[in-house]
Amino acid sequence: MTGGSKLATTTTTTADSFWFKYVLSSLAAVCAETATYPLDLTKTRLQIQGEISGDGAIGARRGMVGTAVGIVQEEGVACLYQGLQPALIRHIVYTGSRMSIYELFREHILQREADGSFPVWKASVGGLCAGALGQLIASPTDLIKVQLQMEGRRKLEGKPPRVKGALDAFNKIVAESGVKGLYRGVIPNVQRAALVNMGDLCTYDTAKQNLLRHTDLQDNYVTHSLASGCSGLVAATFGTPADVVKTRIMNQPTKNGKGLLYSGSMDCLIKTATKEGVMALYKGFIPIWLRMAPWSLTFWLSYEKIRQLAGTNSF
């Protein structure tokens, strides 16, 4: 990742193993998630607004800034990081998996072209598969994170807390619905991850390749910043509707392991669009994008730098 190099070489070193890259990408994800987590919490709260709860009530509507300020004023600054622990655990599993799987596709399954390039269609397929597989593995941690993120709002509404922490949430979900309950919302979750990763990984990889091939820019932080800016916008555009559906399904009240508001992702999609309008599927887009942009920037800069320090080829 030095300033004097262009496209990365394909020389294989002992630092290029699947598990070594898994650890490196997990470290970069922890940095990015911690830095941008308050925006994720704000996004989750926005996506639930307008939804009719189990008792027929509709929560107050606020914009992005109003939601964030309201959390601080009504629940305290610390609540901006409510659910951070499972979020970090999720990214250690999810990002470690998706990044390593994508590189596995790029280097060994779909493979680069003879000139070292990786066509857009291959990058898209690789991103879709990597995102879907990574999220399938990490879905239980996402469910726990969403439930913890909503505890502050339940307290303000005078409702009893559902969970006290990540371990308590895990135990209660398993006790009520069995292990399969940990995968509630897995379909929209996997759909979202596949779309987001197609946008993120494909865009970053393709943008970086083109910048290095068609400009005088070097393989350094300038190129990484430009490529990550593109990937964040595309990922947010592709993934927001599925993210809204995923959040609502995971947050809905349940009885005997079955959701009381939605029977599945398609039912949630139709009800949301019908009752609140199609644009409701883009609730939280601004904080998603505002989070994805710095998240993507922090992640890719951290990841490329960590790879350089570890002696691994540039992504």
C-alpha positions in Angstrom: 0.0 0.0 0.0 2.9 2.3 -0.5 2.7 5.5 -2.5 5.0 4.2 -5.2 3.0 1.2 -6.2 0.0 1.0 -8.5 -2.1 -2.2 -8.7 -1.1 -4.7 -5.9 1.0 -7.6 -6.8 -0.3 -11.2 -6.3 2.8 -12.5 -4.5 1.6 -14.9 -1.8 3.1 -14.6 1.6 2.5 -16.4 4.9 0.4 -13.4 5.9 -2.1 -14.0 3.1 -3.9 -16.9 4.7 -7.7 -16.9 5.1 -7.6 -16.7 8.9 -4.9 -14.1 9.0 -7.0 -11.8 6.8 -10.0 -12.6 8.8 -8.4 -11.2 12.0 -7.1 -8.1 10.1 -10.6 -7.3 8.7 -12.2 -7.9 12.1 -9.8 -5.4 13.8 -10.6 -2.8 11.1 -14.3 -3.4 11.6 -14.1 -2.9 15.4 -12.5 0.5 14.8 -15.1 1.6 12.3 -18.1 0.3 14.3 -17.0 2.0 17.5 -16.5 5.3 15.8 -19.9 5.4 14.0 -22.1 3.4 16.3 -24.3 6.3 17.5 -25.5 6.8 13.9 -26.5 3.1 13.7 -28.6 3.4 16.9 -30.2 6.6 15.5 -30.9 4.8 12.2 -32.6 1.9 14.0 -34.8 4.2 16.1 -35.9 6.1 12.9 -36.8 2.9 11.1 -39.2 1.9 13.9 -41.0 5.2 13.8 -44.5 5.1 12.3 -44.8 1.4 13.1 -47.9 0.4 15.0 -46.9 -1.4 18.1 -48.5 -4.5 19.6 -50.9 -2.4 21.7 -51.9 -0.3 18.7 -49.9 2.8 19.6 -47.8 4.8 17.2 -44.6 6.4 18.5 -43.7 10.0 18.1 -42.1 11.0 14.8 -38.8 12.7 14.8 -36.1 13.5 12.2 -32.5 12.2 12.4 -31.2 15.1 14.5 -34.3 15.1 16.7 -34.0 11.4 17.3 -30.3 11.6 18.3 -30.9 14.7 20.5 -33.9 13.0 22.1 -31.8 9.9 23.0 -29.2 12.0 24.7 -31.8 14.2 26.5 -34.2 11.5 27.5 -31.9 8.5 28.0 -28.4 9.9 28.5 -25.3 10.1 26.3 -24.2 6.5 27.2 -27.4 5.2 25.5 -26.0 6.2 22.2 -23.8 3.1 22.6 -26.5 0.8 23.8 -26.0 -2.5 22.1 -22.4 -1.9 21.1 -21.1 -5.1 22.6 -23.2 -7.4 20.3 -22.5 -5.0 17.5 -18.8 -5.5 17.8 -19.2 -9.3 18.2 -21.4 -9.2 15.1 -18.7 -7.5 13.1 -15.9 -9.7 14.3 -18.0 -12.6 12.8 -19.7 -10.8 9.9 -17.0 -8.6 8.5 -14.3 -11.1 9.2 -16.3 -13.6 7.2 -17.5 -11.4 4.3 -14.1 -9.9 3.6 -12.2 -13.3 3.7 -14.9 -15.0 1.6 -14.8 -12.2 -1.0 -11.1 -12.5 -1.4 -11.5 -16.3 -1.6 -13.9 -15.8 -4.5 -11.6 -13.2 -6.1 -8.4 -15.1 -5.9 -9.4 -18.8 -6.1 -13.0 -19.3 -7.3 -14.0 -16.6 -9.8 -10.4 -15.5 -10.2 -8.9 -12.3 -11.6 -8.4 -11.8 -15.3 -4.9 -12.4 -16.9 -4.1 -8.7 -16.5 -4.9 -8.8 -12.8 -8.2 -7.0 -13.1 -11.5 -8.3 -11.5 -14.5 -7.5 -13.8 -17.6 -5.8 -12.3 -19.8 -8.9 -12.8 -17.4 -11.1 -10.9 -17.0 -8.5 -8.2 -20.9 -8.3 -7.9 -21.3 -12.0 -7.6 -18.4 -12.2 -5.1 -19.9 -9.4 -3.0 -23.4 -10.9 -3.1 -22.2 -14.3 -2.0 -19.7 -13.0 0.6 -22.4 -10.7 2.2 -25.0 -13.4 2.2 -22.8 -16.1 3.8 -21.2 -13.7 6.3 -24.6 -12.5 7.5 -26.0 -16.0 7.6 -23.3 -16.8 10.1 -23.7 -13.6 12.1 -27.5 -13.1 12.1 -28.1 -14.1 15.8 -25.7 -11.3 17.0 -27.7 -8.8 14.8 -31.0 -9.8 16.4 -29.6 -9.3 19.9 -28.1 -5.9 18.9 -31.4 -4.6 17.5 -33.3 -5.7 20.6 -30.8 -4.0 22.9 -30.9 -0.8 20.8 -34.7 -0.5 21.4 -34.7 -0.9 25.2 -34.3 2.8 25.8 -37.4 3.6 23.8 -39.4 0.9 25.6 -38.4 2.4 29.0 -39.6 5.9 27.9 -42.9 4.4 26.8 -43.4 2.9 30.2 -43.0 -0.7 29.0 -41.0 -3.3 31.0 -37.6 -4.1 29.7 -37.4 -7.2 27.5 -33.7 -7.9 28.1 -31.0 -6.8 30.5 -28.0 -7.4 28.3 -26.6 -9.5 25.4 -26.4 -12.7 27.3 -29.9 -12.3 28.8 -31.3 -11.6 25.3 -29.6 -14.7 24.0 -31.0 -16.9 26.8 -34.6 -15.5 26.5 -34.7 -15.9 22.7 -33.6 -19.5 23.0 -35.9 -20.2 25.9 -38.9 -18.9 24.0 -38.2 -20.1 20.5 -35.3 -22.5 20.6 -32.1 -22.0 18.6 -34.2 -21.3 15.5 -35.4 -18.1 17.3 -31.9 -16.7 17.0 -32.5 -16.6 13.2 -35.6 -14.5 13.3 -35.4 -12.0 10.4 -32.5 -14.0 8.9 -34.0 -13.8 5.3 -34.3 -10.0 5.1 -31.0 -9.8 7.0 -29.2 -11.9 4.5 -30.9 -10.1 1.6 -29.8 -6.8 3.0 -26.2 -8.0 3.6 -26.0 -9.4 0.0 -27.2 -6.1 -1.5 -25.0 -3.9 0.8 -21.9 -6.0 0.1 -22.5 -6.1 -3.6 -22.6 -2.3 -3.4 -19.7 -2.0 -0.9 -17.1 -4.6 -2.0 -17.9 -4.4 -5.8 -17.8 -0.6 -5.8 -14.7 -0.3 -3.7 -12.8 -2.9 -5.6 -13.9 -1.6 -9.0 -13.4 2.1 -8.1 -9.9 1.4 -6.7 -8.9 -0.6 -9.8 -10.0 2.1 -12.2 -8.4 4.9 -10.2 -5.1 3.1 -10.2 -5.3 2.1 -13.9 -6.7 5.4 -15.4 -5.3 8.1 -13.2 -1.9 9.1 -11.7 -3.1 8.3 -8.2 -1.1 5.8 -6.2 -2.3 2.9 -4.0 -2.4 5.1 -0.8 -4.9 6.8 1.5 -6.1 9.2 -1.3 -7.3 6.4 -3.6 -8.7 4.4 -0.6 -10.7 7.5 0.5 -12.2 8.1 -2.9 -13.0 4.5 -3.4 -14.6 4.1 0.0 -16.7 7.3 -0.5 -18.2 5.7 -3.7 -18.8 2.3 -1.9 -20.6 3.9 1.1 -23.2 5.7 -1.1 -23.9 2.7 -3.3 -24.2 0.4 -0.4 -26.6 2.7 1.4 -28.8 3.0 -1.7 -29.0 -0.8 -2.3 -29.4 -1.8 1.3 -31.7 0.6 3.0 -35.1 -1.0 2.1 -34.0 -4.4 3.2 -32.5 -2.8 6.3 -35.9 -1.3 7.3 -37.6 -4.7 6.8 -34.9 -6.5 8.8 -35.1 -4.0 11.7 -38.9 -4.2 11.9 -39.0 -8.0 11.8 -36.3 -8.3 14.4 -37.9 -5.7 16.7 -41.5 -6.9 16.5 -43.1 -8.5 19.6 -43.5 -12.3 19.5 -45.8 -15.0 20.9 -44.7 -18.6 21.0 -41.8 -17.7 18.7 -44.1 -16.1 16.0 -44.1 -12.4 15.1 -47.3 -10.5 16.0 -46.9 -7.8 13.3 -45.4 -9.5 10.3 -45.4 -13.0 9.0 -42.3 -12.6 7.0 -40.1 -10.2 5.0 -42.5 -9.8 2.1 -45.4 -9.2 4.4 -43.4 -6.5 6.2 -42.4 -4.9 2.9 -46.0 -4.8 1.6 -47.5 -3.5 4.9 -44.8 -0.8 5.3 -45.2 0.4 1.7 -49.0 0.3 1.9 -49.6 1.9 5.2 -46.7 4.4 5.2 -45.8 4.9 1.6 -43.0 3.5 -0.5 -40.6 6.1 0.8 -41.0 4.6 4.3 -38.7 1.9 2.9 -36.0 4.5 2.9 -36.5 5.6 6.5 -33.1 6.1 8.0 -31.4 6.5 4.7 -29.6 9.7 5.7 -28.2 8.3 8.9 -27.4 5.0 7.1 -25.5 6.9 4.4 -24.0 9.3 6.9 -22.9 6.3 8.9 -21.8 4.2 6.0 -19.7 7.0 4.5 -17.5 7.4 7.6 -17.8 3.7 8.5 -16.6 2.8 5.0 -13.8 5.4 5.1 -12.7 4.4 8.6 -12.8 0.7 7.8 -11.0 0.8 4.4 -8.3 3.1 5.6 -7.8 1.0 8.7 -7.9 -2.2 6.8 -5.5 -1.2 4.1 -3.1 0.2 6.8 -3.3 -2.8 9.0 -2.7 -5.1 5.9 0.4 -3.0 5.1 1.7 -3.2 8.7 1.1 -6.9 8.7 3.0 -7.5 5.5 -0.1 -8.5 3.5 -0.9 -7.4 -0.1 -3.1 -4.4 -0.5 -6.8 -5.3 -0.9 
